[in-house]
Amino acid sequence: MKNNKLFAIVGALFLSASLAAGAQVVVRIGPPPPPVEVIPVVPHPGWVWQPGFHRWNGFRYVWFPGRYVRPPFFGARWIPGHWRPGPGGYVWIPGHWLR
């Protein structure tokens, strides 16, 4: 039991260090299907809906629900992040803004 906790802590530290360094994390299993999100009424004119996504926490996928955000510049378009299948598994492609 003690070894499992130590392994979990070391794994989480390695994952956070890899993400901070800009390394890609490859997950061997694909994410589950996203739950159906009910999109609320836009809180402010011009705000954009960013859909929810599954994030890998080192052990399993965790759902982060969607939200409204103010675009960083006029005419900005949000491109959602997604998991791209590749040779070794799935790689997270972060969402980003387009002009």
Secondary structure by P-SEA (a helix, b strand, c coil): caaaaaaaaaaaaaaaaaaaabbbbbbcccccccccccccccccccbbbbbbbbbbcccbbbbbbbbbbcccccbbbbbbbbbbbccccbbbbbbbccc
